[in-house]
Amino acid sequence: KACYVAAAVGDKKEEKPSKNNTQTKQKEKYKHISPPPKMMRLCIPAIFSFDMISDGDRLLLGLSGGKDSLSLSHCLLELQHKLPIRYDIEVYTIDPMILSFDLSPLTPLR
């Protein structure tokens, strides 16, 4: 969806903000990160060979903030748009109450 709608005024074009302007700006804050192609080539056969996800499944992913859980979440989100099967993903994080554990990378920006 376009952020601005062009309206013709004589020979001059004027841009008017659309209703979805604030929603679009919020979405632009979050950059889509595609997983590396090699990782995707490994994930897809594993999901199908071990019958890990079926149509209509609801997945709960434990997200620790480490490389493995973040990589898995990116793969599952990417595959959600590419695979012919439909599934929902929920993410769950537990704060272990350790001073060195930083939740800030896992919380959405506002």
CNS distance restraints for C-alpha pairs under 8 A (distance, minus, plus):
assign (resid   2 and name CA) (resid  18 and name CA) 7.94 0.50 0.50
assign (resid   3 and name CA) (resid  17 and name CA) 6.71 0.50 0.50
assign (resid   3 and name CA) (resid  18 and name CA) 6.02 0.50 0.50
assign (resid   3 and name CA) (resid  20 and name CA) 6.61 0.50 0.50
assign (resid   3 and name CA) (resid  21 and name CA) 5.26 0.50 0.50
assign (resid   3 and name CA) (resid  24 and name CA) 6.33 0.50 0.50
assign (resid   4 and name CA) (resid  15 and name CA) 6.12 0.50 0.50
assign (resid   4 and name CA) (resid  16 and name CA) 5.83 0.50 0.50
assign (resid   4 and name CA) (resid  17 and name CA) 4.91 0.50 0.50
assign (resid   4 and name CA) (resid  18 and name CA) 5.39 0.50 0.50
assign (resid   4 and name CA) (resid  21 and name CA) 7.32 0.50 0.50
assign (resid   5 and name CA) (resid  15 and name CA) 5.88 0.50 0.50
assign (resid   5 and name CA) (resid  16 and name CA) 5.60 0.50 0.50
assign (resid   5 and name CA) (resid  17 and name CA) 6.51 0.50 0.50
assign (resid   5 and name CA) (resid  18 and name CA) 6.17 0.50 0.50
assign (resid   6 and name CA) (resid  13 and name CA) 6.40 0.50 0.50
assign (resid   6 and name CA) (resid  14 and name CA) 5.84 0.50 0.50
assign (resid   6 and name CA) (resid  15 and name CA) 4.72 0.50 0.50
assign (resid   6 and name CA) (resid  16 and name CA) 6.40 0.50 0.50
assign (resid   7 and name CA) (resid  13 and name CA) 5.91 0.50 0.50
assign (resid   7 and name CA) (resid  14 and name CA) 5.48 0.50 0.50
assign (resid   7 and name CA) (resid  15 and name CA) 6.28 0.50 0.50
assign (resid   7 and name CA) (resid  16 and name CA) 7.15 0.50 0.50
assign (resid   8 and name CA) (resid  12 and name CA) 6.34 0.50 0.50
assign (resid   8 and name CA) (resid  13 and name CA) 4.78 0.50 0.50
assign (resid   8 and name CA) (resid  14 and name CA) 6.38 0.50 0.50
assign (resid   9 and name CA) (resid  13 and name CA) 5.76 0.50 0.50
assign (resid   9 and name CA) (resid  14 and name CA) 6.71 0.50 0.50
assign (resid  17 and name CA) (resid  21 and name CA) 6.16 0.50 0.50
assign (resid  20 and name CA) (resid  24 and name CA) 6.02 0.50 0.50
assign (resid  21 and name CA) (resid  25 and name CA) 6.25 0.50 0.50
assign (resid  22 and name CA) (resid  26 and name CA) 6.24 0.50 0.50
assign (resid  23 and name CA) (resid  27 and name CA) 6.29 0.50 0.50
assign (resid  24 and name CA) (resid  28 and name CA) 6.19 0.50 0.50
assign (resid  25 and name CA) (resid  29 and name CA) 6.69 0.50 0.50
assign (resid  26 and name CA) (resid  30 and name CA) 7.46 0.50 0.50
assign (resid  33 and name CA) (resid  74 and name CA) 7.33 0.50 0.50
assign (resid  34 and name CA) (resid  74 and name CA) 6.91 0.50 0.50
assign (resid  34 and name CA) (resid  75 and name CA) 7.76 0.50 0.50
assign (resid  34 and name CA) (resid  78 and name CA) 6.84 0.50 0.50
assign (resid  35 and name CA) (resid  39 and name CA) 6.63 0.50 0.50
assign (resid  35 and name CA) (resid  40 and name CA) 6.70 0.50 0.50
assign (resid  35 and name CA) (resid  71 and name CA) 7.17 0.50 0.50
assign (resid  35 and name CA) (resid  74 and name CA) 6.18 0.50 0.50
assign (resid  35 and name CA) (resid  75 and name CA) 6.02 0.50 0.50
assign (resid  35 and name CA) (resid  78 and name CA) 7.63 0.50 0.50
assign (resid  36 and name CA) (resid  40 and name CA) 6.52 0.50 0.50
assign (resid  37 and name CA) (resid  41 and name CA) 6.14 0.50 0.50
assign (resid  38 and name CA) (resid  42 and name CA) 6.44 0.50 0.50
assign (resid  39 and name CA) (resid  43 and name CA) 6.18 0.50 0.50
assign (resid  39 and name CA) (resid  75 and name CA) 7.91 0.50 0.50
assign (resid  40 and name CA) (resid  44 and name CA) 6.18 0.50 0.50
assign (resid  40 and name CA) (resid  75 and name CA) 6.66 0.50 0.50
assign (resid  41 and name CA) (resid  45 and name CA) 7.10 0.50 0.50
assign (resid  42 and name CA) (resid  46 and name CA) 6.50 0.50 0.50
assign (resid  43 and name CA) (resid  47 and name CA) 6.14 0.50 0.50
assign (resid  43 and name CA) (resid  75 and name CA) 7.53 0.50 0.50
assign (resid  44 and name CA) (resid  48 and name CA) 6.42 0.50 0.50
assign (resid  45 and name CA) (resid  49 and name CA) 5.80 0.50 0.50
assign (resid  46 and name CA) (resid  50 and name CA) 5.97 0.50 0.50
assign (resid  46 and name CA) (resid  52 and name CA) 7.88 0.50 0.50
assign (resid  47 and name CA) (resid  51 and name CA) 5.72 0.50 0.50
assign (resid  47 and name CA) (resid  52 and name CA) 5.00 0.50 0.50
assign (resid  47 and name CA) (resid  53 and name CA) 6.49 0.50 0.50
assign (resid  48 and name CA) (resid  52 and name CA) 6.63 0.50 0.50
assign (resid  48 and name CA) (resid  53 and name CA) 7.61 0.50 0.50
assign (resid  53 and name CA) (resid  57 and name CA) 6.54 0.50 0.50
assign (resid  53 and name CA) (resid  87 and name CA) 7.77 0.50 0.50
assign (resid  54 and name CA) (resid  85 and name CA) 6.69 0.50 0.50
assign (resid  54 and name CA) (resid  86 and name CA) 7.77 0.50 0.50
assign (resid  54 and name CA) (resid  87 and name CA) 7.48 0.50 0.50
assign (resid  55 and name CA) (resid  85 and name CA) 4.81 0.50 0.50
assign (resid  55 and name CA) (resid  86 and name CA) 5.12 0.50 0.50
assign (resid  55 and name CA) (resid  87 and name CA) 6.08 0.50 0.50
assign (resid  56 and name CA) (resid  85 and name CA) 7.50 0.50 0.50
assign (resid  56 and name CA) (resid  86 and name CA) 5.57 0.50 0.50
assign (resid  56 and name CA) (resid  87 and name CA) 4.98 0.50 0.50
assign (resid  56 and name CA) (resid  88 and name CA) 7.44 0.50 0.50
assign (resid  57 and name CA) (resid  86 and name CA) 7.40 0.50 0.50
assign (resid  57 and name CA) (resid  87 and name CA) 4.86 0.50 0.50
assign (resid  57 and name CA) (resid  88 and name CA) 6.45 0.50 0.50
assign (resid  58 and name CA) (resid  87 and name CA) 5.74 0.50 0.50
assign (resid  58 and name CA) (resid  88 and name CA) 4.75 0.50 0.50
assign (resid  58 and name CA) (resid  89 and name CA) 6.00 0.50 0.50
assign (resid  58 and name CA) (resid  90 and name CA) 7.63 0.50 0.50
assign (resid  59 and name CA) (resid  87 and name CA) 7.32 0.50 0.50
assign (resid  59 and name CA) (resid  88 and name CA) 6.01 0.50 0.50
assign (resid  59 and name CA) (resid  89 and name CA) 4.77 0.50 0.50
assign (resid  59 and name CA) (resid  90 and name CA) 6.09 0.50 0.50
assign (resid  60 and name CA) (resid  89 and name CA) 6.02 0.50 0.50
assign (resid  60 and name CA) (resid  90 and name CA) 4.87 0.50 0.50
assign (resid  60 and name CA) (resid  91 and name CA) 5.72 0.50 0.50
assign (resid  60 and name CA) (resid  92 and name CA) 6.92 0.50 0.50
assign (resid  61 and name CA) (resid  69 and name CA) 7.98 0.50 0.50
assign (resid  61 and name CA) (resid  73 and name CA) 7.39 0.50 0.50
assign (resid  61 and name CA) (resid  89 and name CA) 7.18 0.50 0.50
assign (resid  61 and name CA) (resid  90 and name CA) 6.19 0.50 0.50
assign (resid  61 and name CA) (resid  91 and name CA) 4.79 0.50 0.50
assign (resid  61 and name CA) (resid  92 and name CA) 6.09 0.50 0.50
assign (resid  62 and name CA) (resid  69 and name CA) 7.20 0.50 0.50
assign (resid  62 and name CA) (resid  91 and name CA) 5.99 0.50 0.50
assign (resid  62 and name CA) (resid  92 and name CA) 4.99 0.50 0.50
assign (resid  62 and name CA) (resid  93 and name CA) 5.98 0.50 0.50
assign (resid  63 and name CA) (resid  69 and name CA) 5.43 0.50 0.50
assign (resid  63 and name CA) (resid  70 and name CA) 6.79 0.50 0.50
assign (resid  63 and name CA) (resid  73 and name CA) 7.95 0.50 0.50
assign (resid  63 and name CA) (resid  91 and name CA) 6.34 0.50 0.50
assign (resid  63 and name CA) (resid  92 and name CA) 5.88 0.50 0.50
assign (resid  63 and name CA) (resid  93 and name CA) 5.22 0.50 0.50
assign (resid  64 and name CA) (resid  69 and name CA) 6.31 0.50 0.50
assign (resid  64 and name CA) (resid  70 and name CA) 7.81 0.50 0.50
assign (resid  64 and name CA) (resid  93 and name CA) 6.23 0.50 0.50
assign (resid  64 and name CA) (resid  94 and name CA) 7.65 0.50 0.50
assign (resid  65 and name CA) (resid  69 and name CA) 6.46 0.50 0.50
assign (resid  65 and name CA) (resid  70 and name CA) 6.06 0.50 0.50
assign (resid  65 and name CA) (resid 103 and name CA) 7.77 0.50 0.50
assign (resid  65 and name CA) (resid 105 and name CA) 7.49 0.50 0.50
assign (resid  65 and name CA) (resid 106 and name CA) 6.68 0.50 0.50
assign (resid  66 and name CA) (resid  70 and name CA) 6.15 0.50 0.50
assign (resid  67 and name CA) (resid  71 and name CA) 5.88 0.50 0.50
assign (resid  68 and name CA) (resid  72 and name CA) 6.15 0.50 0.50
assign (resid  69 and name CA) (resid  73 and name CA) 6.15 0.50 0.50
assign (resid  70 and name CA) (resid  74 and name CA) 6.26 0.50 0.50
assign (resid  71 and name CA) (resid  75 and name CA) 6.21 0.50 0.50
assign (resid  72 and name CA) (resid  76 and name CA) 6.10 0.50 0.50
assign (resid  73 and name CA) (resid  77 and name CA) 6.10 0.50 0.50
assign (resid  74 and name CA) (resid  78 and name CA) 6.12 0.50 0.50
assign (resid  75 and name CA) (resid  79 and name CA) 6.02 0.50 0.50
assign (resid  76 and name CA) (resid  80 and name CA) 5.98 0.50 0.50
assign (resid  77 and name CA) (resid  81 and name CA) 7.06 0.50 0.50
assign (resid  77 and name CA) (resid  89 and name CA) 7.88 0.50 0.50
assign (resid  78 and name CA) (resid  82 and name CA) 6.65 0.50 0.50
assign (resid  79 and name CA) (resid  83 and name CA) 5.52 0.50 0.50
assign (resid  80 and name CA) (resid  85 and name CA) 7.75 0.50 0.50
assign (resid  80 and name CA) (resid  86 and name CA) 6.76 0.50 0.50
assign (resid  80 and name CA) (resid  87 and name CA) 6.86 0.50 0.50
assign (resid  95 and name CA) (resid 101 and name CA) 7.73 0.50 0.50
assign (resid  95 and name CA) (resid 103 and name CA) 7.47 0.50 0.50
assign (resid  96 and name CA) (resid 101 and name CA) 7.35 0.50 0.50
assign (resid  97 and name CA) (resid 101 and name CA) 7.32 0.50 0.50
assign (resid 103 and name CA) (resid 107 and name CA) 6.57 0.50 0.50
